Amino acid sequence: MAAQQKTKKPGLFKRIGRFFAKSWSELKKVTWPTFKKVVSNTLIVLAVVLFFSLIVFGFDTGFMYLIKWIGSIGA
């Protein structure tokens, strides 16, 4: 019986403490981007979003006029 003893899990607070300790050690390994790089990437994202917004707006407007034109033919 003694050979089959279960290993007991550590308590809740000990597990939480271990989790935060490991998380903190991983965060110390992170290489954070510079402010210049963050601004550059943000501007790229905004430009791409604006570009695709204009494309979607163009298609939406085109289809709206197409549907109005098709509707006016049948009337």
Biopython code that builds the backbone (N, CA, C, O; Angstrom):
import numpy as np
from Bio.PDB.StructureBuilder import StructureBuilder

atoms = [
    (1, "MET", "N", (0.806, -1.187, 0.000)),
    (1, "MET", "CA", (0.000, 0.000, 0.000)),
    (1, "MET", "C", (0.855, 1.260, 0.000)),
    (1, "MET", "O", (0.493, 2.247, -0.640)),
    (2, "ALA", "N", (1.961, 1.245, 0.693)),
    (2, "ALA", "CA", (2.782, 2.440, 0.823)),
    (2, "ALA", "C", (3.395, 2.820, -0.524)),
    (2, "ALA", "O", (3.658, 3.998, -0.764)),
    (3, "ALA", "N", (3.625, 1.859, -1.397)),
    (3, "ALA", "CA", (4.238, 2.136, -2.697)),
    (3, "ALA", "C", (3.249, 2.800, -3.651)),
    (3, "ALA", "O", (3.662, 3.407, -4.639)),
    (4, "GLN", "N", (1.973, 2.695, -3.377)),
    (4, "GLN", "CA", (0.959, 3.239, -4.270)),
    (4, "GLN", "C", (0.367, 4.548, -3.760)),
    (4, "GLN", "O", (-0.753, 4.897, -4.134)),
    (5, "GLN", "N", (1.081, 5.267, -2.929)),
    (5, "GLN", "CA", (0.557, 6.527, -2.417)),
    (5, "GLN", "C", (0.487, 7.554, -3.545)),
    (5, "GLN", "O", (1.368, 7.631, -4.401)),
    (6, "LYS", "N", (-0.586, 8.335, -3.517)),
    (6, "LYS", "CA", (-0.744, 9.390, -4.504)),
    (6, "LYS", "C", (0.103, 10.583, -4.082)),
    (6, "LYS", "O", (0.242, 10.897, -2.899)),
    (7, "THR", "N", (0.662, 11.234, -5.096)),
    (7, "THR", "CA", (1.374, 12.460, -4.775)),
    (7, "THR", "C", (0.334, 13.564, -4.643)),
    (7, "THR", "O", (-0.552, 13.696, -5.487)),
    (8, "LYS", "N", (0.444, 14.336, -3.608)),
    (8, "LYS", "CA", (-0.546, 15.354, -3.316)),
    (8, "LYS", "C", (-0.245, 16.615, -4.128)),
    (8, "LYS", "O", (0.904, 17.045, -4.229)),
    (9, "LYS", "N", (-1.313, 17.205, -4.710)),
    (9, "LYS", "CA", (-1.158, 18.450, -5.449)),
    (9, "LYS", "C", (-0.837, 19.577, -4.484)),
    (9, "LYS", "O", (-1.323, 19.590, -3.353)),
    (10, "PRO", "N", (-0.011, 20.533, -4.932)),
    (10, "PRO", "CA", (0.216, 21.693, -4.066)),
    (10, "PRO", "C", (-1.062, 22.506, -3.914)),
    (10, "PRO", "O", (-1.975, 22.396, -4.732)),
    (11, "GLY", "N", (-1.126, 23.309, -2.882)),
    (11, "GLY", "CA", (-2.320, 24.099, -2.609)),
    (11, "GLY", "C", (-2.575, 25.151, -3.685)),
    (11, "GLY", "O", (-1.718, 25.431, -4.523)),
    (12, "LEU", "N", (-3.752, 25.715, -3.640)),
    (12, "LEU", "CA", (-4.183, 26.688, -4.637)),
    (12, "LEU", "C", (-3.258, 27.898, -4.663)),
    (12, "LEU", "O", (-2.830, 28.325, -5.734)),
    (13, "PHE", "N", (-2.947, 28.453, -3.497)),
    (13, "PHE", "CA", (-2.115, 29.649, -3.464)),
    (13, "PHE", "C", (-0.695, 29.375, -3.943)),
    (13, "PHE", "O", (-0.060, 30.247, -4.536)),
    (14, "LYS", "N", (-0.208, 28.200, -3.696)),
    (14, "LYS", "CA", (1.131, 27.840, -4.152)),
    (14, "LYS", "C", (1.146, 27.721, -5.683)),
    (14, "LYS", "O", (2.099, 28.149, -6.334)),
    (15, "ARG", "N", (0.079, 27.136, -6.252)),
    (15, "ARG", "CA", (-0.008, 27.023, -7.715)),
    (15, "ARG", "C", (-0.137, 28.402, -8.364)),
    (15, "ARG", "O", (0.482, 28.666, -9.395)),
    (16, "ILE", "N", (-0.941, 29.281, -7.758)),
    (16, "ILE", "CA", (-1.091, 30.634, -8.303)),
    (16, "ILE", "C", (0.240, 31.373, -8.232)),
    (16, "ILE", "O", (0.636, 32.041, -9.187)),
    (17, "GLY", "N", (0.922, 31.255, -7.115)),
    (17, "GLY", "CA", (2.231, 31.904, -6.968)),
    (17, "GLY", "C", (3.234, 31.390, -7.983)),
    (17, "GLY", "O", (4.003, 32.169, -8.546)),
    (18, "ARG", "N", (3.233, 30.085, -8.223)),
    (18, "ARG", "CA", (4.137, 29.499, -9.204)),
    (18, "ARG", "C", (3.804, 29.996, -10.617)),
    (18, "ARG", "O", (4.699, 30.259, -11.420)),
    (19, "PHE", "N", (2.509, 30.119, -10.906)),
    (19, "PHE", "CA", (2.071, 30.614, -12.210)),
    (19, "PHE", "C", (2.592, 32.029, -12.445)),
    (19, "PHE", "O", (3.148, 32.320, -13.504)),
    (20, "PHE", "N", (2.412, 32.913, -11.457)),
    (20, "PHE", "CA", (2.866, 34.291, -11.630)),
    (20, "PHE", "C", (4.385, 34.386, -11.679)),
    (20, "PHE", "O", (4.922, 35.236, -12.389)),
    (21, "ALA", "N", (5.071, 33.551, -10.955)),
    (21, "ALA", "CA", (6.537, 33.565, -10.994)),
    (21, "ALA", "C", (7.042, 33.151, -12.376)),
    (21, "ALA", "O", (7.964, 33.765, -12.912)),
    (22, "LYS", "N", (6.438, 32.115, -12.949)),
    (22, "LYS", "CA", (6.830, 31.682, -14.293)),
    (22, "LYS", "C", (6.462, 32.731, -15.333)),
    (22, "LYS", "O", (7.229, 32.987, -16.261)),
    (23, "SER", "N", (5.284, 33.339, -15.178)),
    (23, "SER", "CA", (4.862, 34.373, -16.125)),
    (23, "SER", "C", (5.824, 35.556, -16.082)),
    (23, "SER", "O", (6.210, 36.083, -17.126)),
    (24, "TRP", "N", (6.208, 35.970, -14.887)),
    (24, "TRP", "CA", (7.115, 37.102, -14.747)),
    (24, "TRP", "C", (8.479, 36.783, -15.363)),
    (24, "TRP", "O", (9.086, 37.645, -16.000)),
    (25, "SER", "N", (8.958, 35.573, -15.182)),
    (25, "SER", "CA", (10.253, 35.219, -15.760)),
    (25, "SER", "C", (10.173, 35.190, -17.290)),
    (25, "SER", "O", (11.149, 35.531, -17.959)),
    (26, "GLU", "N", (9.046, 34.796, -17.846)),
    (26, "GLU", "CA", (8.888, 34.814, -19.304)),
    (26, "GLU", "C", (8.789, 36.242, -19.822)),
    (26, "GLU", "O", (9.317, 36.547, -20.891)),
    (27, "LEU", "N", (8.117, 37.125, -19.075)),
    (27, "LEU", "CA", (7.999, 38.510, -19.506)),
    (27, "LEU", "C", (9.360, 39.212, -19.527)),
    (27, "LEU", "O", (9.567, 40.136, -20.314)),
    (28, "LYS", "N", (10.280, 38.784, -18.674)),
    (28, "LYS", "CA", (11.612, 39.380, -18.673)),
    (28, "LYS", "C", (12.389, 39.008, -19.934)),
    (28, "LYS", "O", (13.323, 39.714, -20.314)),
    (29, "LYS", "N", (12.017, 37.914, -20.582)),
    (29, "LYS", "CA", (12.709, 37.458, -21.790)),
    (29, "LYS", "C", (12.210, 38.153, -23.057)),
    (29, "LYS", "O", (12.840, 38.051, -24.109)),
    (30, "VAL", "N", (11.078, 38.860, -22.959)),
    (30, "VAL", "CA", (10.465, 39.475, -24.135)),
    (30, "VAL", "C", (11.299, 40.650, -24.605)),
    (30, "VAL", "O", (11.769, 41.455, -23.800)),
    (31, "THR", "N", (11.479, 40.744, -25.914)),
    (31, "THR", "CA", (12.146, 41.895, -26.509)),
    (31, "THR", "C", (11.054, 42.835, -26.994)),
    (31, "THR", "O", (10.342, 42.526, -27.949)),
    (32, "TRP", "N", (10.923, 43.970, -26.344)),
    (32, "TRP", "CA", (9.862, 44.912, -26.663)),
    (32, "TRP", "C", (10.305, 45.801, -27.821)),
    (32, "TRP", "O", (11.477, 46.168, -27.897)),
    (33, "PRO", "N", (9.383, 46.155, -28.729)),
    (33, "PRO", "CA", (9.740, 47.017, -29.861)),
    (33, "PRO", "C", (9.979, 48.454, -29.397)),
    (33, "PRO", "O", (9.487, 48.881, -28.352)),
    (34, "THR", "N", (10.740, 49.175, -30.198)),
    (34, "THR", "CA", (10.980, 50.577, -29.891)),
    (34, "THR", "C", (9.741, 51.397, -30.244)),
    (34, "THR", "O", (8.857, 50.935, -30.965)),
    (35, "PHE", "N", (9.694, 52.626, -29.721)),
    (35, "PHE", "CA", (8.556, 53.496, -29.995)),
    (35, "PHE", "C", (8.471, 53.787, -31.482)),
    (35, "PHE", "O", (7.378, 53.832, -32.046)),
    (36, "LYS", "N", (9.614, 53.984, -32.120)),
    (36, "LYS", "CA", (9.637, 54.271, -33.558)),
    (36, "LYS", "C", (9.045, 53.106, -34.356)),
    (36, "LYS", "O", (8.304, 53.323, -35.315)),
    (37, "LYS", "N", (9.365, 51.890, -33.966)),
    (37, "LYS", "CA", (8.843, 50.706, -34.653)),
    (37, "LYS", "C", (7.329, 50.579, -34.437)),
    (37, "LYS", "O", (6.604, 50.209, -35.361)),
    (38, "VAL", "N", (6.851, 50.881, -33.233)),
    (38, "VAL", "CA", (5.419, 50.810, -32.944)),
    (38, "VAL", "C", (4.656, 51.823, -33.791)),
    (38, "VAL", "O", (3.612, 51.503, -34.360)),
    (39, "VAL", "N", (5.180, 53.047, -33.873)),
    (39, "VAL", "CA", (4.531, 54.091, -34.678)),
    (39, "VAL", "C", (4.527, 53.678, -36.145)),
    (39, "VAL", "O", (3.518, 53.842, -36.831)),
    (40, "SER", "N", (5.645, 53.143, -36.632)),
    (40, "SER", "CA", (5.738, 52.708, -38.024)),
    (40, "SER", "C", (4.717, 51.615, -38.332)),
    (40, "SER", "O", (4.011, 51.688, -39.338)),
    (41, "ASN", "N", (4.640, 50.622, -37.482)),
    (41, "ASN", "CA", (3.691, 49.521, -37.701)),
    (41, "ASN", "C", (2.245, 50.014, -37.608)),
    (41, "ASN", "O", (1.383, 49.547, -38.351)),
    (42, "THR", "N", (1.978, 50.952, -36.702)),
    (42, "THR", "CA", (0.627, 51.497, -36.574)),
    (42, "THR", "C", (0.225, 52.231, -37.843)),
    (42, "THR", "O", (-0.902, 52.081, -38.314)),
    (43, "LEU", "N", (1.125, 53.017, -38.396)),
    (43, "LEU", "CA", (0.827, 53.745, -39.623)),
    (43, "LEU", "C", (0.599, 52.795, -40.797)),
    (43, "LEU", "O", (-0.252, 53.050, -41.648)),
    (44, "ILE", "N", (1.348, 51.715, -40.842)),
    (44, "ILE", "CA", (1.151, 50.727, -41.903)),
    (44, "ILE", "C", (-0.233, 50.086, -41.779)),
    (44, "ILE", "O", (-0.935, 49.918, -42.776)),
    (45, "VAL", "N", (-0.614, 49.736, -40.573)),
    (45, "VAL", "CA", (-1.930, 49.121, -40.353)),
    (45, "VAL", "C", (-3.045, 50.094, -40.735)),
    (45, "VAL", "O", (-4.014, 49.700, -41.385)),
    (46, "LEU", "N", (-2.917, 51.348, -40.340)),
    (46, "LEU", "CA", (-3.936, 52.336, -40.680)),
    (46, "LEU", "C", (-4.033, 52.549, -42.184)),
    (46, "LEU", "O", (-5.130, 52.708, -42.718)),
    (47, "ALA", "N", (-2.894, 52.552, -42.870)),
    (47, "ALA", "CA", (-2.909, 52.723, -44.322)),
    (47, "ALA", "C", (-3.592, 51.540, -45.008)),
    (47, "ALA", "O", (-4.372, 51.734, -45.940)),
    (48, "VAL", "N", (-3.311, 50.333, -44.561)),
    (48, "VAL", "CA", (-3.925, 49.149, -45.156)),
    (48, "VAL", "C", (-5.435, 49.138, -44.893)),
    (48, "VAL", "O", (-6.217, 48.806, -45.784)),
    (49, "VAL", "N", (-5.841, 49.497, -43.683)),
    (49, "VAL", "CA", (-7.267, 49.553, -43.360)),
    (49, "VAL", "C", (-7.967, 50.600, -44.218)),
    (49, "VAL", "O", (-9.061, 50.351, -44.724)),
    (50, "LEU", "N", (-7.355, 51.760, -44.388)),
    (50, "LEU", "CA", (-7.936, 52.806, -45.228)),
    (50, "LEU", "C", (-8.053, 52.343, -46.674)),
    (50, "LEU", "O", (-9.075, 52.572, -47.322)),
    (51, "PHE", "N", (-7.010, 51.693, -47.181)),
    (51, "PHE", "CA", (-7.007, 51.193, -48.557)),
    (51, "PHE", "C", (-8.160, 50.220, -48.790)),
    (51, "PHE", "O", (-8.914, 50.365, -49.753)),
    (52, "PHE", "N", (-8.297, 49.236, -47.916)),
    (52, "PHE", "CA", (-9.351, 48.239, -48.099)),
    (52, "PHE", "C", (-10.736, 48.824, -47.824)),
    (52, "PHE", "O", (-11.723, 48.369, -48.403)),
    (53, "SER", "N", (-10.819, 49.823, -46.950)),
    (53, "SER", "CA", (-12.099, 50.492, -46.729)),
    (53, "SER", "C", (-12.556, 51.195, -47.998)),
    (53, "SER", "O", (-13.737, 51.154, -48.344)),
    (54, "LEU", "N", (-11.627, 51.837, -48.691)),
    (54, "LEU", "CA", (-11.972, 52.495, -49.949)),
    (54, "LEU", "C", (-12.406, 51.486, -51.015)),
    (54, "LEU", "O", (-13.320, 51.752, -51.795)),
    (55, "ILE", "N", (-11.747, 50.333, -51.042)),
    (55, "ILE", "CA", (-12.135, 49.293, -52.002)),
    (55, "ILE", "C", (-13.557, 48.794, -51.695)),
    (55, "ILE", "O", (-14.380, 48.674, -52.602)),
    (56, "VAL", "N", (-13.840, 48.506, -50.430)),
    (56, "VAL", "CA", (-15.168, 48.026, -50.051)),
    (56, "VAL", "C", (-16.219, 49.103, -50.329)),
    (56, "VAL", "O", (-17.309, 48.791, -50.809)),
    (57, "PHE", "N", (-15.904, 50.362, -50.033)),
    (57, "PHE", "CA", (-16.821, 51.460, -50.311)),
    (57, "PHE", "C", (-17.103, 51.551, -51.813)),
    (57, "PHE", "O", (-18.246, 51.757, -52.219)),
    (58, "GLY", "N", (-16.061, 51.397, -52.637)),
    (58, "GLY", "CA", (-16.242, 51.446, -54.085)),
    (58, "GLY", "C", (-17.140, 50.337, -54.594)),
    (58, "GLY", "O", (-18.038, 50.588, -55.397)),
    (59, "PHE", "N", (-16.912, 49.120, -54.140)),
    (59, "PHE", "CA", (-17.760, 48.001, -54.557)),
    (59, "PHE", "C", (-19.189, 48.189, -54.071)),
    (59, "PHE", "O", (-20.136, 47.915, -54.807)),
    (60, "ASP", "N", (-19.352, 48.655, -52.834)),
    (60, "ASP", "CA", (-20.686, 48.865, -52.283)),
    (60, "ASP", "C", (-21.440, 49.914, -53.100)),
    (60, "ASP", "O", (-22.609, 49.725, -53.436)),
    (61, "THR", "N", (-20.774, 51.006, -53.412)),
    (61, "THR", "CA", (-21.411, 52.053, -54.199)),
    (61, "THR", "C", (-21.735, 51.558, -55.607)),
    (61, "THR", "O", (-22.812, 51.836, -56.135)),
    (62, "GLY", "N", (-20.812, 50.833, -56.203)),
    (62, "GLY", "CA", (-21.046, 50.292, -57.538)),
    (62, "GLY", "C", (-22.223, 49.337, -57.580)),
    (62, "GLY", "O", (-23.055, 49.417, -58.483)),
    (63, "PHE", "N", (-22.303, 48.438, -56.617)),
    (63, "PHE", "CA", (-23.428, 47.501, -56.578)),
    (63, "PHE", "C", (-24.740, 48.218, -56.297)),
    (63, "PHE", "O", (-25.787, 47.813, -56.801)),
    (64, "MET", "N", (-24.695, 49.294, -55.488)),
    (64, "MET", "CA", (-25.908, 50.046, -55.216)),
    (64, "MET", "C", (-26.453, 50.666, -56.509)),
    (64, "MET", "O", (-27.648, 50.585, -56.791)),
    (65, "TYR", "N", (-25.558, 51.284, -57.291)),
    (65, "TYR", "CA", (-26.002, 51.874, -58.556)),
    (65, "TYR", "C", (-26.451, 50.801, -59.546)),
    (65, "TYR", "O", (-27.388, 51.025, -60.312)),
    (66, "LEU", "N", (-25.796, 49.644, -59.541)),
    (66, "LEU", "CA", (-26.182, 48.549, -60.416)),
    (66, "LEU", "C", (-27.589, 48.057, -60.072)),
    (66, "LEU", "O", (-28.401, 47.816, -60.966)),
    (67, "ILE", "N", (-27.871, 47.913, -58.799)),
    (67, "ILE", "CA", (-29.195, 47.442, -58.381)),
    (67, "ILE", "C", (-30.261, 48.485, -58.711)),
    (67, "ILE", "O", (-31.361, 48.131, -59.135)),
    (68, "LYS", "N", (-29.946, 49.758, -58.521)),
    (68, "LYS", "CA", (-30.905, 50.812, -58.871)),
    (68, "LYS", "C", (-31.159, 50.799, -60.386)),
    (68, "LYS", "O", (-32.296, 50.966, -60.828)),
    (69, "TRP", "N", (-30.111, 50.602, -61.166)),
    (69, "TRP", "CA", (-30.243, 50.573, -62.625)),
    (69, "TRP", "C", (-31.095, 49.385, -63.070)),
    (69, "TRP", "O", (-31.966, 49.520, -63.929)),
    (70, "ILE", "N", (-30.830, 48.208, -62.467)),
    (70, "ILE", "CA", (-31.621, 47.006, -62.799)),
    (70, "ILE", "C", (-33.076, 47.221, -62.391)),
    (70, "ILE", "O", (-33.984, 46.804, -63.109)),
    (71, "GLY", "N", (-33.306, 47.857, -61.262)),
    (71, "GLY", "CA", (-34.663, 48.121, -60.805)),
    (71, "GLY", "C", (-35.398, 49.108, -61.695)),
    (71, "GLY", "O", (-36.612, 49.005, -61.871)),
    (72, "SER", "N", (-34.669, 50.064, -62.257)),
    (72, "SER", "CA", (-35.322, 51.055, -63.121)),
    (72, "SER", "C", (-35.667, 50.473, -64.482)),
    (72, "SER", "O", (-36.566, 50.979, -65.154)),
    (73, "ILE", "N", (-34.962, 49.406, -64.911)),
    (73, "ILE", "CA", (-35.258, 48.776, -66.198)),
    (73, "ILE", "C", (-36.612, 48.068, -66.136)),
    (73, "ILE", "O", (-37.392, 48.134, -67.086)),
    (74, "GLY", "N", (-36.889, 47.399, -65.033)),
    (74, "GLY", "CA", (-38.116, 46.634, -64.909)),
    (74, "GLY", "C", (-39.332, 47.496, -64.626)),
    (74, "GLY", "O", (-40.460, 47.031, -64.793)),
    (75, "ALA", "N", (-39.139, 48.725, -64.209)),
    (75, "ALA", "CA", (-40.289, 49.553, -63.825)),
    (75, "ALA", "C", (-40.942, 50.207, -64.994)),
    (75, "ALA", "O", (-41.921, 50.934, -64.828)),
]
sb = StructureBuilder()
sb.init_structure("model")
sb.init_model(0)
sb.init_chain("A")
sb.init_seg("    ")
for serial, (resi, resn, name, xyz) in enumerate(atoms, 1):
    if name == "N":
        sb.init_residue(resn, " ", resi, " ")
    sb.init_atom(name, np.array(xyz, "f"), 0.0, 1.0, " ", f" {name:<3s}", serial, name[0])
structure = sb.get_structure()
